[in-house]
């Protein structure tokens, strides 16, 4: 089955500095049918105005990732400050507790995807990882960014594999789903076709069978491959 998650029907938040599409329930947005997908708990598509952002706040027992689509994100936590640029991803294993801020210090928009994943073990020692991979490595192929597999740049505490891909106009790529596995796909930029469905930027898809993606224009996607619960 392939289910389209239309961004126009998602939960929304908008104020003077933040515009967000919620793929799942978050904050004041609640939908009992959209609490999670497998071990994927949060996918927030955030656009942040210049010189604004999320001030210092804390988390426990969650794998928290940020993927930058546009602009620059300045990350600060208990021990460090990092700047994430387009195509970079960070992973915080919150474990027993971590405090952090994510701020747009630039004079242009920041768009980033915030991701929460349930860990497979509680009360881990907090950890931070950063991946800056050459852009060409995701061109018309799946680039593994995060996984519990040793070869992944970011090591997740969960049976999930996160990939990104940039498709040139009309390019196709296989999306293989093994038995007892499933995929959540996020269209970051551009448009893609899956079977007879057209997906625009910000749309999501729940997929539990092998298929093919075809770019309806240049496209940039994130893919979360995981075990079925």
C-alpha positions as CSV (number, residue, x, y, z in Angstrom):
1,X,0.0,0.0,0.0
2,X,1.1,3.6,-0.8
3,X,-0.7,6.3,1.1
4,X,-0.2,10.0,0.2
5,X,0.0,12.5,3.1
6,X,-1.0,15.8,1.5
7,X,0.8,18.7,3.1
8,X,-2.4,20.9,2.7
9,X,-4.2,18.6,5.2
10,X,-1.4,18.4,7.7
11,X,-1.4,20.2,11.1
12,X,0.0,23.7,10.8
13,X,1.7,26.3,13.1
14,X,2.4,29.8,12.1
15,X,3.5,32.9,14.0
16,X,5.8,35.9,13.3
17,X,9.0,33.8,13.1
18,X,8.0,30.2,12.5
19,X,5.9,28.3,9.8
20,X,5.6,24.6,10.3
21,X,4.0,21.5,8.7
22,X,3.4,18.7,11.2
23,X,3.5,15.2,9.7
24,X,2.5,13.9,13.1
25,X,0.8,15.2,16.3
26,X,3.0,17.8,18.0
27,X,2.4,20.5,20.5
28,X,-1.1,21.9,20.3
29,X,-1.8,19.9,17.1
30,X,-3.4,16.5,18.0
31,X,-4.7,13.8,15.8
32,X,-5.2,10.4,17.3
33,X,-4.6,8.8,13.9
34,X,-1.2,10.6,13.5
35,X,0.8,9.9,16.6
36,X,3.7,8.1,14.9
37,X,4.7,5.8,12.1
38,X,6.5,2.8,13.4
39,X,9.3,4.2,15.6
40,X,9.1,7.6,13.9
41,X,7.5,10.0,16.3
42,X,8.0,13.5,14.9
43,X,8.6,15.0,11.4
44,X,8.3,18.8,11.6
45,X,9.0,20.8,8.4
46,X,10.1,24.2,9.9
47,X,10.7,27.5,8.1
48,X,12.3,30.0,10.4
49,X,12.7,33.8,9.8
50,X,16.1,35.5,10.1
51,X,17.5,36.1,13.6
52,X,14.9,33.8,15.2
53,X,14.7,30.2,16.3
54,X,14.2,27.7,19.2
55,X,15.7,28.9,22.4
56,X,17.4,26.6,24.9
57,X,15.1,23.7,25.8
58,X,15.6,20.1,27.0
59,X,14.7,16.5,26.0
60,X,15.1,13.0,27.4
61,X,15.1,9.5,25.9
62,X,14.7,10.5,22.2
63,X,16.8,10.3,19.1
64,X,16.6,13.9,17.7
65,X,17.8,14.8,14.2
66,X,17.9,18.0,12.2
67,X,18.3,18.1,8.4
68,X,18.9,21.5,6.8
69,X,17.0,22.1,3.5
70,X,17.8,25.8,3.0
71,X,19.9,28.3,4.9
72,X,22.0,27.8,8.0
73,X,21.1,26.5,11.5
74,X,23.2,27.4,14.5
75,X,23.1,24.6,17.1
76,X,24.1,25.0,20.7
77,X,24.0,22.5,23.5
78,X,25.7,21.8,26.8
79,X,29.1,21.2,25.2
80,X,29.3,22.8,21.7
81,X,28.2,25.1,19.0
82,X,27.9,24.0,15.3
83,X,26.7,25.5,12.1
84,X,24.6,23.2,9.8
85,X,24.3,24.1,6.2
86,X,22.2,22.8,3.4
87,X,22.2,19.0,3.2
88,X,23.9,18.5,6.6
89,X,22.3,16.4,9.4
90,X,22.9,16.3,13.1
91,X,21.8,13.6,15.6
92,X,21.4,14.1,19.3
93,X,20.8,11.0,21.4
94,X,19.1,12.8,24.3
95,X,19.3,9.8,26.7
96,X,19.3,11.0,30.3
97,X,18.9,14.6,29.2
98,X,20.3,17.2,26.8
99,X,19.6,20.9,26.5
100,X,19.9,22.6,23.1
101,X,18.9,25.6,20.9
102,X,18.5,25.7,17.1
103,X,18.6,29.3,15.8
104,X,18.8,31.1,12.4
105,X,21.5,33.6,12.8
106,X,21.5,34.6,9.2
107,X,19.6,37.3,7.3
108,X,17.8,34.8,5.1
109,X,15.3,32.0,5.7
110,X,16.2,28.7,7.3
111,X,14.2,25.6,6.4
112,X,14.9,22.4,8.3
113,X,13.3,19.1,9.1
114,X,13.1,18.2,12.8
115,X,12.9,14.5,13.4
116,X,12.2,12.5,16.6
117,X,12.7,8.7,16.8
118,X,12.0,6.5,19.7
119,X,15.3,4.9,20.9
120,X,15.6,1.1,21.5
121,X,17.2,1.8,24.9
122,X,16.4,4.3,27.6
123,X,18.7,6.5,29.7
124,X,21.7,6.4,27.4
125,X,24.6,8.8,27.9
126,X,23.7,11.9,25.8
127,X,25.6,12.1,22.6
128,X,26.0,14.4,19.6
129,X,26.9,13.5,16.0
130,X,27.2,15.6,12.8
131,X,27.3,14.5,9.2
132,X,28.4,16.7,6.3
133,X,28.4,14.6,3.1
134,X,29.3,15.7,-0.4
135,X,26.2,16.7,-2.3
136,X,27.0,14.7,-5.4
137,X,26.9,11.4,-3.4
138,X,23.0,11.7,-3.2
139,X,22.6,12.6,-6.9
140,X,20.1,10.1,-8.4
141,X,20.9,7.5,-5.8
142,X,20.1,6.8,-2.1
143,X,22.7,8.2,0.3
144,X,22.6,6.6,3.8
145,X,22.9,9.2,6.5
146,X,21.7,7.6,9.7
147,X,21.3,4.0,10.8
148,X,22.4,1.5,13.5
149,X,24.6,0.0,10.8
150,X,28.3,0.6,11.2
151,X,28.8,2.2,7.8
152,X,26.3,5.0,8.5
153,X,27.8,8.5,9.2
154,X,25.3,8.9,12.1
155,X,24.7,6.0,14.4
156,X,21.0,5.6,15.5
157,X,19.8,3.7,18.6
158,X,17.0,2.2,16.6
159,X,16.3,-0.2,13.7
160,X,15.8,2.5,11.2
161,X,17.8,3.7,8.1
162,X,17.5,7.3,6.9
163,X,18.5,8.1,3.3
164,X,18.4,11.2,1.1
165,X,18.3,11.5,-2.6
166,X,18.4,14.3,-5.2
167,X,16.6,13.3,-8.5
168,X,17.2,15.2,-11.7
169,X,14.2,16.0,-13.9
170,X,12.5,12.7,-15.1
171,X,15.0,10.5,-13.3
172,X,13.8,7.3,-11.7
173,X,15.0,5.4,-8.7
174,X,13.9,2.1,-7.1
175,X,12.4,2.2,-3.6
176,X,12.7,-1.3,-2.3
177,X,10.7,-2.4,0.8
178,X,11.5,-5.8,2.3
179,X,9.0,-8.0,4.1
180,X,8.0,-6.8,7.6
181,X,9.5,-3.4,6.7
182,X,8.0,0.0,5.8
183,X,9.0,3.4,4.6
184,X,8.0,7.0,5.3
185,X,9.0,9.4,2.5
186,X,9.2,13.2,2.8
187,X,9.3,15.3,-0.4
188,X,11.6,18.2,0.6
189,X,11.7,20.0,-2.7
190,X,10.3,19.6,-6.2
191,X,7.8,17.0,-7.3
192,X,7.8,13.2,-7.6
193,X,5.5,10.5,-9.0
194,X,4.9,7.2,-7.2
195,X,2.6,4.9,-9.3
196,X,-0.2,7.2,-10.4
197,X,0.2,9.7,-7.6
198,X,1.9,13.1,-7.7
199,X,3.7,14.4,-4.6
200,X,4.6,18.0,-4.1
201,X,7.1,19.6,-1.8
202,X,6.2,19.1,1.9
203,X,4.1,16.0,1.1
204,X,4.7,12.7,2.8
205,X,4.0,9.0,1.9
206,X,3.5,5.8,3.9
207,X,4.8,2.9,1.8
208,X,4.9,-0.8,2.6
209,X,5.6,-2.3,-0.8
210,X,8.4,-1.9,-3.3
211,X,7.9,0.8,-5.9
212,X,9.7,3.4,-8.0
213,X,10.0,7.2,-7.7
214,X,10.1,9.3,-10.7
215,X,11.0,13.0,-10.6
216,X,8.2,15.2,-12.1
217,X,10.8,18.0,-11.9
218,X,14.1,18.2,-10.0
219,X,13.4,16.7,-6.6
220,X,15.0,16.3,-3.2
221,X,13.6,13.7,-0.7
222,X,14.2,12.1,2.7
223,X,13.4,8.4,3.2
224,X,12.9,6.6,6.6
225,X,13.1,2.8,6.2
226,X,12.2,0.9,9.3
227,X,10.7,-2.3,10.9
228,X,6.9,-2.6,11.1
229,X,5.6,-2.6,14.6
